[in-house]
Amino acid sequence: MKAIDIMTTGVITVTPAMTVRKAAKVWGERHISGVPVVHDAGVLVGMLSETH
């Protein structure tokens, strides 16, 4: 099995400028446990999850 076989497309992301509270609201509304943090240029800069 390869990552492409199980990965999610159309990923929900947040920006580095977004507050943690707002990011948590996003994943709470979408029933997900975390989100990638993506810079305006589309570059992945990190991840936020429920454990943060």
CHARMM internal coordinates of N, CA and C (Angstrom, degrees):
IC EDIT
DIST 1 N 1 CA 1.4461
DIST 1 CA 1 C 1.5315
ANGL 1 N 1 CA 1 C 107.73
DIST 1 C 2 N 1.3152
ANGL 1 CA 1 C 2 N 115.57
DIHE 1 N 1 CA 1 C 2 N 141.92
DIST 2 N 2 CA 1.4545
ANGL 1 C 2 N 2 CA 121.90
DIHE 1 CA 1 C 2 N 2 CA 178.83
DIST 2 CA 2 C 1.5233
ANGL 2 N 2 CA 2 C 109.64
DIHE 1 C 2 N 2 CA 2 C -114.85
DIST 2 C 3 N 1.3204
ANGL 2 CA 2 C 3 N 115.91
DIHE 2 N 2 CA 2 C 3 N 159.83
DIST 3 N 3 CA 1.4632
ANGL 2 C 3 N 3 CA 120.92
DIHE 2 CA 2 C 3 N 3 CA -179.96
DIST 3 CA 3 C 1.5252
ANGL 3 N 3 CA 3 C 111.35
DIHE 2 C 3 N 3 CA 3 C -54.14
DIST 3 C 4 N 1.3077
ANGL 3 CA 3 C 4 N 117.44
DIHE 3 N 3 CA 3 C 4 N -40.08
DIST 4 N 4 CA 1.4675
ANGL 3 C 4 N 4 CA 121.11
DIHE 3 CA 3 C 4 N 4 CA -178.65
DIST 4 CA 4 C 1.5236
ANGL 4 N 4 CA 4 C 112.25
DIHE 3 C 4 N 4 CA 4 C -61.09
DIST 4 C 5 N 1.3215
ANGL 4 CA 4 C 5 N 116.56
DIHE 4 N 4 CA 4 C 5 N -24.04
DIST 5 N 5 CA 1.4647
ANGL 4 C 5 N 5 CA 120.74
DIHE 4 CA 4 C 5 N 5 CA -179.93
DIST 5 CA 5 C 1.5303
ANGL 5 N 5 CA 5 C 112.99
DIHE 4 C 5 N 5 CA 5 C -71.76
DIST 5 C 6 N 1.3323
ANGL 5 CA 5 C 6 N 117.31
DIHE 5 N 5 CA 5 C 6 N -23.06
DIST 6 N 6 CA 1.4634
ANGL 5 C 6 N 6 CA 119.32
DIHE 5 CA 5 C 6 N 6 CA -176.41
DIST 6 CA 6 C 1.5243
ANGL 6 N 6 CA 6 C 113.97
DIHE 5 C 6 N 6 CA 6 C -126.99
DIST 6 C 7 N 1.3404
ANGL 6 CA 6 C 7 N 117.59
DIHE 6 N 6 CA 6 C 7 N -3.51
DIST 7 N 7 CA 1.4724
ANGL 6 C 7 N 7 CA 119.81
DIHE 6 CA 6 C 7 N 7 CA -175.12
DIST 7 CA 7 C 1.5215
ANGL 7 N 7 CA 7 C 112.01
DIHE 6 C 7 N 7 CA 7 C -70.48
DIST 7 C 8 N 1.3062
ANGL 7 CA 7 C 8 N 114.09
DIHE 7 N 7 CA 7 C 8 N 159.90
DIST 8 N 8 CA 1.4571
ANGL 7 C 8 N 8 CA 122.18
DIHE 7 CA 7 C 8 N 8 CA 178.43
DIST 8 CA 8 C 1.5110
ANGL 8 N 8 CA 8 C 109.44
DIHE 7 C 8 N 8 CA 8 C -97.52
DIST 8 C 9 N 1.3232
ANGL 8 CA 8 C 9 N 116.52
DIHE 8 N 8 CA 8 C 9 N 137.85
DIST 9 N 9 CA 1.4586
ANGL 8 C 9 N 9 CA 120.64
DIHE 8 CA 8 C 9 N 9 CA 173.59
DIST 9 CA 9 C 1.5211
ANGL 9 N 9 CA 9 C 108.34
DIHE 8 C 9 N 9 CA 9 C -109.02
DIST 9 C 10 N 1.3144
ANGL 9 CA 9 C 10 N 117.05
DIHE 9 N 9 CA 9 C 10 N 165.87
DIST 10 N 10 CA 1.4580
ANGL 9 C 10 N 10 CA 119.48
DIHE 9 CA 9 C 10 N 10 CA -177.02
DIST 10 CA 10 C 1.5150
ANGL 10 N 10 CA 10 C 110.52
DIHE 9 C 10 N 10 CA 10 C 65.11
DIST 10 C 11 N 1.3145
ANGL 10 CA 10 C 11 N 116.71
DIHE 10 N 10 CA 10 C 11 N 44.90
DIST 11 N 11 CA 1.4637
ANGL 10 C 11 N 11 CA 122.95
DIHE 10 CA 10 C 11 N 11 CA -173.10
DIST 11 CA 11 C 1.5313
ANGL 11 N 11 CA 11 C 111.27
DIHE 10 C 11 N 11 CA 11 C -68.66
DIST 11 C 12 N 1.3082
ANGL 11 CA 11 C 12 N 115.90
DIHE 11 N 11 CA 11 C 12 N 138.58
DIST 12 N 12 CA 1.4582
ANGL 11 C 12 N 12 CA 122.98
DIHE 11 CA 11 C 12 N 12 CA 175.54
DIST 12 CA 12 C 1.5209
ANGL 12 N 12 CA 12 C 106.90
DIHE 11 C 12 N 12 CA 12 C -82.52
DIST 12 C 13 N 1.3321
ANGL 12 CA 12 C 13 N 117.20
DIHE 12 N 12 CA 12 C 13 N 129.00
DIST 13 N 13 CA 1.4542
ANGL 12 C 13 N 13 CA 121.76
DIHE 12 CA 12 C 13 N 13 CA -178.29
DIST 13 CA 13 C 1.5230
ANGL 13 N 13 CA 13 C 110.57
DIHE 12 C 13 N 13 CA 13 C -127.36
DIST 13 C 14 N 1.3304
ANGL 13 CA 13 C 14 N 115.03
DIHE 13 N 13 CA 13 C 14 N 166.59
DIST 14 N 14 CA 1.4594
ANGL 13 C 14 N 14 CA 121.90
DIHE 13 CA 13 C 14 N 14 CA 172.00
DIST 14 CA 14 C 1.5211
ANGL 14 N 14 CA 14 C 107.61
DIHE 13 C 14 N 14 CA 14 C -127.95
DIST 14 C 15 N 1.3294
ANGL 14 CA 14 C 15 N 116.29
DIHE 14 N 14 CA 14 C 15 N 167.21
DIST 15 N 15 CA 1.4581
ANGL 14 C 15 N 15 CA 121.17
DIHE 14 CA 14 C 15 N 15 CA 179.63
DIST 15 CA 15 C 1.5332
ANGL 15 N 15 CA 15 C 109.90
DIHE 14 C 15 N 15 CA 15 C -102.61
DIST 15 C 16 N 1.3234
ANGL 15 CA 15 C 16 N 117.09
DIHE 15 N 15 CA 15 C 16 N 160.40
DIST 16 N 16 CA 1.4665
ANGL 15 C 16 N 16 CA 119.79
DIHE 15 CA 15 C 16 N 16 CA 178.09
DIST 16 CA 16 C 1.5306
ANGL 16 N 16 CA 16 C 112.96
DIHE 15 C 16 N 16 CA 16 C -61.47
DIST 16 C 17 N 1.3176
ANGL 16 CA 16 C 17 N 118.16
DIHE 16 N 16 CA 16 C 17 N -26.01
DIST 17 N 17 CA 1.4622
ANGL 16 C 17 N 17 CA 121.78
DIHE 16 CA 16 C 17 N 17 CA -178.84
DIST 17 CA 17 C 1.5316
ANGL 17 N 17 CA 17 C 113.21
DIHE 16 C 17 N 17 CA 17 C -80.33
DIST 17 C 18 N 1.3326
ANGL 17 CA 17 C 18 N 117.59
DIHE 17 N 17 CA 17 C 18 N -13.06
DIST 18 N 18 CA 1.4604
ANGL 17 C 18 N 18 CA 121.08
DIHE 17 CA 17 C 18 N 18 CA -178.09
DIST 18 CA 18 C 1.5299
ANGL 18 N 18 CA 18 C 109.86
DIHE 17 C 18 N 18 CA 18 C -72.49
DIST 18 C 19 N 1.3137
ANGL 18 CA 18 C 19 N 116.62
DIHE 18 N 18 CA 18 C 19 N 140.44
DIST 19 N 19 CA 1.4627
ANGL 18 C 19 N 19 CA 119.36
DIHE 18 CA 18 C 19 N 19 CA 177.80
DIST 19 CA 19 C 1.5297
ANGL 19 N 19 CA 19 C 109.93
DIHE 18 C 19 N 19 CA 19 C -69.42
DIST 19 C 20 N 1.3233
ANGL 19 CA 19 C 20 N 115.51
DIHE 19 N 19 CA 19 C 20 N 155.52
DIST 20 N 20 CA 1.4670
ANGL 19 C 20 N 20 CA 120.39
DIHE 19 CA 19 C 20 N 20 CA 177.73
DIST 20 CA 20 C 1.5211
ANGL 20 N 20 CA 20 C 109.68
DIHE 19 C 20 N 20 CA 20 C -63.14
DIST 20 C 21 N 1.3211
ANGL 20 CA 20 C 21 N 117.06
DIHE 20 N 20 CA 20 C 21 N -37.40
DIST 21 N 21 CA 1.4635
ANGL 20 C 21 N 21 CA 120.87
DIHE 20 CA 20 C 21 N 21 CA 179.29
DIST 21 CA 21 C 1.5271
ANGL 21 N 21 CA 21 C 110.94
DIHE 20 C 21 N 21 CA 21 C -60.45
DIST 21 C 22 N 1.3320
ANGL 21 CA 21 C 22 N 116.49
DIHE 21 N 21 CA 21 C 22 N -44.65
DIST 22 N 22 CA 1.4674
ANGL 21 C 22 N 22 CA 120.30
DIHE 21 CA 21 C 22 N 22 CA -179.97
DIST 22 CA 22 C 1.5378
ANGL 22 N 22 CA 22 C 110.53
DIHE 21 C 22 N 22 CA 22 C -67.90
DIST 22 C 23 N 1.3297
ANGL 22 CA 22 C 23 N 116.53
DIHE 22 N 22 CA 22 C 23 N -40.18
DIST 23 N 23 CA 1.4671
ANGL 22 C 23 N 23 CA 120.01
DIHE 22 CA 22 C 23 N 23 CA 177.69
DIST 23 CA 23 C 1.5246
ANGL 23 N 23 CA 23 C 110.21
DIHE 22 C 23 N 23 CA 23 C -61.63
DIST 23 C 24 N 1.3254
ANGL 23 CA 23 C 24 N 117.43
DIHE 23 N 23 CA 23 C 24 N -42.40
DIST 24 N 24 CA 1.4610
ANGL 23 C 24 N 24 CA 121.23
DIHE 23 CA 23 C 24 N 24 CA 178.38
DIST 24 CA 24 C 1.5225
ANGL 24 N 24 CA 24 C 111.03
DIHE 23 C 24 N 24 CA 24 C -62.82
DIST 24 C 25 N 1.3166
ANGL 24 CA 24 C 25 N 116.86
DIHE 24 N 24 CA 24 C 25 N -36.20
DIST 25 N 25 CA 1.4622
ANGL 24 C 25 N 25 CA 120.36
DIHE 24 CA 24 C 25 N 25 CA 176.53
DIST 25 CA 25 C 1.5242
ANGL 25 N 25 CA 25 C 110.43
DIHE 24 C 25 N 25 CA 25 C -63.44
DIST 25 C 26 N 1.3355
ANGL 25 CA 25 C 26 N 116.51
DIHE 25 N 25 CA 25 C 26 N -40.34
DIST 26 N 26 CA 1.4726
ANGL 25 C 26 N 26 CA 121.22
DIHE 25 CA 25 C 26 N 26 CA 178.47
DIST 26 CA 26 C 1.5151
ANGL 26 N 26 CA 26 C 110.08
DIHE 25 C 26 N 26 CA 26 C -59.25
DIST 26 C 27 N 1.3513
ANGL 26 CA 26 C 27 N 117.22
DIHE 26 N 26 CA 26 C 27 N -51.25
DIST 27 N 27 CA 1.4695
ANGL 26 C 27 N 27 CA 116.65
DIHE 26 CA 26 C 27 N 27 CA -176.92
DIST 27 CA 27 C 1.5171
ANGL 27 N 27 CA 27 C 111.91
DIHE 26 C 27 N 27 CA 27 C -72.85
DIST 27 C 28 N 1.2985
ANGL 27 CA 27 C 28 N 117.72
DIHE 27 N 27 CA 27 C 28 N -26.42
DIST 28 N 28 CA 1.4684
ANGL 27 C 28 N 28 CA 119.54
DIHE 27 CA 27 C 28 N 28 CA 174.77
DIST 28 CA 28 C 1.5184
ANGL 28 N 28 CA 28 C 112.20
DIHE 27 C 28 N 28 CA 28 C -66.84
DIST 28 C 29 N 1.3291
ANGL 28 CA 28 C 29 N 116.29
DIHE 28 N 28 CA 28 C 29 N -42.64
DIST 29 N 29 CA 1.4679
ANGL 28 C 29 N 29 CA 120.98
DIHE 28 CA 28 C 29 N 29 CA 179.04
DIST 29 CA 29 C 1.5152
ANGL 29 N 29 CA 29 C 111.87
DIHE 28 C 29 N 29 CA 29 C -68.22
DIST 29 C 30 N 1.3263
ANGL 29 CA 29 C 30 N 116.80
DIHE 29 N 29 CA 29 C 30 N -30.55
DIST 30 N 30 CA 1.4715
ANGL 29 C 30 N 30 CA 121.49
DIHE 29 CA 29 C 30 N 30 CA -177.30
DIST 30 CA 30 C 1.5250
ANGL 30 N 30 CA 30 C 113.03
DIHE 29 C 30 N 30 CA 30 C -94.99
DIST 30 C 31 N 1.3363
ANGL 30 CA 30 C 31 N 116.47
DIHE 30 N 30 CA 30 C 31 N -1.36
DIST 31 N 31 CA 1.4711
ANGL 30 C 31 N 31 CA 121.88
DIHE 30 CA 30 C 31 N 31 CA 179.57
DIST 31 CA 31 C 1.5278
ANGL 31 N 31 CA 31 C 111.72
DIHE 30 C 31 N 31 CA 31 C 57.65
DIST 31 C 32 N 1.3279
ANGL 31 CA 31 C 32 N 114.72
DIHE 31 N 31 CA 31 C 32 N 46.00
DIST 32 N 32 CA 1.4629
ANGL 31 C 32 N 32 CA 121.19
DIHE 31 CA 31 C 32 N 32 CA 175.64
DIST 32 CA 32 C 1.5234
ANGL 32 N 32 CA 32 C 107.72
DIHE 31 C 32 N 32 CA 32 C -122.75
DIST 32 C 33 N 1.3131
ANGL 32 CA 32 C 33 N 117.85
DIHE 32 N 32 CA 32 C 33 N 163.31
DIST 33 N 33 CA 1.4623
ANGL 32 C 33 N 33 CA 120.56
DIHE 32 CA 32 C 33 N 33 CA -174.59
DIST 33 CA 33 C 1.5233
ANGL 33 N 33 CA 33 C 114.15
DIHE 32 C 33 N 33 CA 33 C -100.47
DIST 33 C 34 N 1.3005
ANGL 33 CA 33 C 34 N 117.36
DIHE 33 N 33 CA 33 C 34 N -1.27
DIST 34 N 34 CA 1.4567
ANGL 33 C 34 N 34 CA 120.44
DIHE 33 CA 33 C 34 N 34 CA 179.22
DIST 34 CA 34 C 1.5150
ANGL 34 N 34 CA 34 C 111.13
DIHE 33 C 34 N 34 CA 34 C -178.38
DIST 34 C 35 N 1.3338
ANGL 34 CA 34 C 35 N 114.22
DIHE 34 N 34 CA 34 C 35 N 172.43
DIST 35 N 35 CA 1.4694
ANGL 34 C 35 N 35 CA 119.78
DIHE 34 CA 34 C 35 N 35 CA -178.15
DIST 35 CA 35 C 1.5185
ANGL 35 N 35 CA 35 C 110.30
DIHE 34 C 35 N 35 CA 35 C -144.48
DIST 35 C 36 N 1.3477
ANGL 35 CA 35 C 36 N 116.70
DIHE 35 N 35 CA 35 C 36 N 147.84
DIST 36 N 36 CA 1.4584
ANGL 35 C 36 N 36 CA 120.16
DIHE 35 CA 35 C 36 N 36 CA 171.00
DIST 36 CA 36 C 1.5297
ANGL 36 N 36 CA 36 C 109.13
DIHE 35 C 36 N 36 CA 36 C -73.86
DIST 36 C 37 N 1.3287
ANGL 36 CA 36 C 37 N 115.55
DIHE 36 N 36 CA 36 C 37 N 144.80
DIST 37 N 37 CA 1.4633
ANGL 36 C 37 N 37 CA 121.70
DIHE 36 CA 36 C 37 N 37 CA 174.66
DIST 37 CA 37 C 1.5277
ANGL 37 N 37 CA 37 C 106.26
DIHE 36 C 37 N 37 CA 37 C -101.02
DIST 37 C 38 N 1.3392
ANGL 37 CA 37 C 38 N 115.33
DIHE 37 N 37 CA 37 C 38 N 120.63
DIST 38 N 38 CA 1.4638
ANGL 37 C 38 N 38 CA 120.66
DIHE 37 CA 37 C 38 N 38 CA -173.51
DIST 38 CA 38 C 1.5138
ANGL 38 N 38 CA 38 C 109.52
DIHE 37 C 38 N 38 CA 38 C -123.54
DIST 38 C 39 N 1.3333
ANGL 38 CA 38 C 39 N 115.64
DIHE 38 N 38 CA 38 C 39 N 129.49
DIST 39 N 39 CA 1.4574
ANGL 38 C 39 N 39 CA 122.77
DIHE 38 CA 38 C 39 N 39 CA 177.43
DIST 39 CA 39 C 1.5265
ANGL 39 N 39 CA 39 C 109.65
DIHE 38 C 39 N 39 CA 39 C -68.34
DIST 39 C 40 N 1.3293
ANGL 39 CA 39 C 40 N 117.77
DIHE 39 N 39 CA 39 C 40 N 159.72
DIST 40 N 40 CA 1.4668
ANGL 39 C 40 N 40 CA 122.24
DIHE 39 CA 39 C 40 N 40 CA -179.20
DIST 40 CA 40 C 1.5272
ANGL 40 N 40 CA 40 C 113.03
DIHE 39 C 40 N 40 CA 40 C -52.56
DIST 40 C 41 N 1.3203
ANGL 40 CA 40 C 41 N 117.53
DIHE 40 N 40 CA 40 C 41 N -31.09
DIST 41 N 41 CA 1.4616
ANGL 40 C 41 N 41 CA 121.76
DIHE 40 CA 40 C 41 N 41 CA 179.94
DIST 41 CA 41 C 1.5224
ANGL 41 N 41 CA 41 C 112.37
DIHE 40 C 41 N 41 CA 41 C -78.97
DIST 41 C 42 N 1.3419
ANGL 41 CA 41 C 42 N 117.33
DIHE 41 N 41 CA 41 C 42 N 2.27
DIST 42 N 42 CA 1.4581
ANGL 41 C 42 N 42 CA 121.30
DIHE 41 CA 41 C 42 N 42 CA 178.90
DIST 42 CA 42 C 1.5186
ANGL 42 N 42 CA 42 C 113.72
DIHE 41 C 42 N 42 CA 42 C 86.63
DIST 42 C 43 N 1.3277
ANGL 42 CA 42 C 43 N 117.14
DIHE 42 N 42 CA 42 C 43 N 11.97
DIST 43 N 43 CA 1.4645
ANGL 42 C 43 N 43 CA 121.54
DIHE 42 CA 42 C 43 N 43 CA -178.95
DIST 43 CA 43 C 1.5250
ANGL 43 N 43 CA 43 C 109.90
DIHE 42 C 43 N 43 CA 43 C -90.24
DIST 43 C 44 N 1.3124
ANGL 43 CA 43 C 44 N 116.25
DIHE 43 N 43 CA 43 C 44 N 129.12
DIST 44 N 44 CA 1.4632
ANGL 43 C 44 N 44 CA 121.63
DIHE 43 CA 43 C 44 N 44 CA 176.59
DIST 44 CA 44 C 1.5192
ANGL 44 N 44 CA 44 C 108.90
DIHE 43 C 44 N 44 CA 44 C -68.87
DIST 44 C 45 N 1.3386
ANGL 44 CA 44 C 45 N 116.42
DIHE 44 N 44 CA 44 C 45 N 125.05
DIST 45 N 45 CA 1.4731
ANGL 44 C 45 N 45 CA 119.73
DIHE 44 CA 44 C 45 N 45 CA 179.42
DIST 45 CA 45 C 1.5139
ANGL 45 N 45 CA 45 C 112.28
DIHE 44 C 45 N 45 CA 45 C -115.51
DIST 45 C 46 N 1.3384
ANGL 45 CA 45 C 46 N 118.21
DIHE 45 N 45 CA 45 C 46 N -8.25
DIST 46 N 46 CA 1.4546
ANGL 45 C 46 N 46 CA 120.12
DIHE 45 CA 45 C 46 N 46 CA 177.87
DIST 46 CA 46 C 1.5118
ANGL 46 N 46 CA 46 C 112.39
DIHE 45 C 46 N 46 CA 46 C 167.44
DIST 46 C 47 N 1.3216
ANGL 46 CA 46 C 47 N 114.35
DIHE 46 N 46 CA 46 C 47 N -170.56
DIST 47 N 47 CA 1.4675
ANGL 46 C 47 N 47 CA 122.16
DIHE 46 CA 46 C 47 N 47 CA 179.79
DIST 47 CA 47 C 1.5170
ANGL 47 N 47 CA 47 C 108.50
DIHE 46 C 47 N 47 CA 47 C -135.77
DIST 47 C 48 N 1.3227
ANGL 47 CA 47 C 48 N 115.81
DIHE 47 N 47 CA 47 C 48 N 147.39
DIST 48 N 48 CA 1.4571
ANGL 47 C 48 N 48 CA 122.67
DIHE 47 CA 47 C 48 N 48 CA 170.54
DIST 48 CA 48 C 1.5247
ANGL 48 N 48 CA 48 C 107.25
DIHE 47 C 48 N 48 CA 48 C -121.73
DIST 48 C 49 N 1.3219
ANGL 48 CA 48 C 49 N 116.00
DIHE 48 N 48 CA 48 C 49 N 139.00
DIST 49 N 49 CA 1.4602
ANGL 48 C 49 N 49 CA 119.23
DIHE 48 CA 48 C 49 N 49 CA 178.33
DIST 49 CA 49 C 1.5220
ANGL 49 N 49 CA 49 C 109.87
DIHE 48 C 49 N 49 CA 49 C -138.87
DIST 49 C 50 N 1.3042
ANGL 49 CA 49 C 50 N 116.30
DIHE 49 N 49 CA 49 C 50 N 172.46
DIST 50 N 50 CA 1.4622
ANGL 49 C 50 N 50 CA 122.01
DIHE 49 CA 49 C 50 N 50 CA 179.74
DIST 50 CA 50 C 1.5184
ANGL 50 N 50 CA 50 C 111.95
DIHE 49 C 50 N 50 CA 50 C -55.84
DIST 50 C 51 N 1.3120
ANGL 50 CA 50 C 51 N 118.62
DIHE 50 N 50 CA 50 C 51 N -31.13
DIST 51 N 51 CA 1.4623
ANGL 50 C 51 N 51 CA 121.48
DIHE 50 CA 50 C 51 N 51 CA -177.77
DIST 51 CA 51 C 1.5209
ANGL 51 N 51 CA 51 C 112.64
DIHE 50 C 51 N 51 CA 51 C -73.38
DIST 51 C 52 N 1.3163
ANGL 51 CA 51 C 52 N 117.97
DIHE 51 N 51 CA 51 C 52 N -14.96
DIST 52 N 52 CA 1.4651
ANGL 51 C 52 N 52 CA 119.99
DIHE 51 CA 51 C 52 N 52 CA 177.36
DIST 52 CA 52 C 1.5064
ANGL 52 N 52 CA 52 C 108.83
DIHE 51 C 52 N 52 CA 52 C -75.77
END
COOR INIT
IC SEED 1 N 1 CA 1 C
IC BUILD
